[in-house]
Structure formats: C-alpha cells, structure tokens
Amino acid sequence: MTNPIEIHKHRHLKYLRTEILPTAFCSGCGCGTILNIFVNVIDEMGIDPNDIIAVTGIGCSSWIPSPYLAVDTLHTTHGRAIAFATGVKVMKPEKHVVVIAGDGDLSGIGGNHLIHAARRNIDLKVFLVNNFIYGMTGGQVSPTTPKETKTTTTPYGNSEQPFKITELVAAAGANYAARWTTYHIFKLKKAMKESIEKKGFSFIEIISQCPTSYGRKIGQKEGIDQLNHFKANSIDIKNKEKYSEEDLENKIVVGKFVERNRREFVDGLREINKKLAVSN
Amino acid sequence: MAKINKKFKLFIDEELCKGCNICVELCNLHVFDISPKINNKGYYIPVPERIEDCNGCQICELSCPELSLILEEIRL
C-alpha cells in the first residue's frame, strides 16, 4: 500500500485569487516577490482583507493587486491610480488604501498625481515598483532608465538623467519615504509594516528586476543576475556621505529617506467641514 | 539519500513553480539543487537536496515570486 501524495499549498494563498494562478509574470520577475511580501505583511499585521482597497494602473506591476490580490481592487486608467485612490480615501477614510503600480505608471504618465498627493499628504500607501523600463509594452525608455542604457527606443543609449523618485517624494512632503530592492526582502517587509502603520502619505520605491525587457538588454538575462547586481550596488543611506556624487550615480541608495508627522489631508478636510457645520 | 531535518520541512508547489532558481541562488546554506525533473509547464523545479542544513531563515519562502515554496516548522 502506498501513501497518498501530500499536496502542500502556501498558507497565504487564501489572500489571492487562486483560480488564476500561476501568475502571468515572467519566470524570475520581481513582481511576484512583492506580492509574496505584501501578503506576508497583511497576514502578520492581522489586517482583514475586507479593510484593504487596492488601486492600480497599467503595467506589469499593476497586475500585483489586480487580479491576484483577493481584496477590493480598482484597475484604473494609465497613470491615474493615485487620483482614483484619493477619491476612495476621502470617501472611505477608515480603509487601508494601497496603490501598487510601476515606475512608468506612477512617475512617468502620472508623475503630477504622485508629487501632488505627497504634497497634500493624503493617507495612501504607495508602493512604486521600479524596474527601470516600460516592460509590458516591449522595453521602451522610462523616466527612471539609467543613463547610457540601450533600450528599444534608445538604441544608441539613453541620454537623459533618470528621476530619483524617493528623493522627489520626500521633498514634496510625504510623511514616509523609503527605497528598497527585491533583494532586501526583510528590510522591505519591515518598511511595508511601518508605512501601513504610518498616517499620511507613505511611499516605498521597490527596485525590482525585469529579466525579459530590461535584463536582457544590459546582459543580466536571469532574474537572479539582477538580484546579485542589486546586492553589489546598494548603498545604505547611513553611509551615503562617504561617497561622492559621481560614485553614487550608478549606485542604488537604499533605506528610509524621511519619516515625519505632518497633518493628514482628510483630517484637515474634516476640520473645515466641522467648522462650517458649527457656523451654519 | 538526504537526511531529515528535525526542525524544518520544505515543500515545492510544482503546479506554481516557474523554475527561476532564485531560491537556489539566494540560499546561503545551499540547500537547493536544480532537479532534472520537469513540471507540467516545462520548468526545471528545484529540490531541497540538503534539507538537513536548513535553519529556517525564510529567505527562499519570502523571495519566491510564485508563492510555490513552503517552509514549515515542525512543532513537537
């Protein structure tokens, strides 16, 4: 008599829409790692999935919440994820409104929404998945593509300077801004927990690998090659002073950039509502 | 023949694994090997060949992009 084969399933699959698994992500893509860490965080923090509203835009990384997360999701037009999320948060301030989208979506097409949401300091949790390229459409240059990289639309090398998104959001007035990579999984998990607990605009830029559209162009064909590159080229923000600006150009500065306690947008809005209600 | 780890068990969900080898490369204790076995989607799935070395650090489980790696602690 043979023993029946034990089938083991991941304990966090209850947070996912399992009928469409395996994911549509390429083999070695970092988006799946971020999905894994996010469900781990909501499991450890004991957040009810019914209290989460995930908003997303267009792109590979926008597939992380929609369709895979089994929470209420809004899959919106290109670049407008934060604009939709602002409306959701104002009407439902008791919910955790999470935006997970890519660098092309949030910093390229929807760059204005990002900086103005940070300026208003509205209570959104924004996880920007930065893979340095417009991956889904075939590898076009994005606002975060490093200088001199050859892409589909810059076959002789990118002549533009990339955006430093975390620095930009921190300067725009966010309550929490951090940058981590898919190699720093435990730091990223801790940062996600901190950002969910923090009231106000919380932003994490997650540097992720794209083996298909970006890795192949720079000679890092597998996801693991890019992870090793992140490992070798990351500098903690505490050690940033030791390096000159030229040295930092091709490095990834990781860490928590800012944490402060400015007044939140919806709170300010409610105060005005109360004032007007009393005077009338 | 692989020895048995008294504290941790590792399972691979063969339906979900895409053979990206992130777990094989990131494991500091080199627990995994790429197996010659192909799953029904055509990927070479990893096997926890040296399971007795596993210290349960969760790197493989957390960095798995497909949630196909399951680490279980054996509670006595």
Interface residues (C-beta under 8 A of the other chain):
Chain A: E6 H8 K9 H10 R11 H12 L13 L16 L21 P22 T23 F25 S27 G28 C29 G30 C31 G32 T33 L35 N36 I37 V39 N40 T182 I185 F186 K189 E222 G223 I224 L227 N228
Chain B: F11 D13 E15 L16 K18 G19 C20 N21 I22 E25 L26 K41 Y43 I59 L62 S63 C64 P65 E66 L67 S68 L69 I70 E72
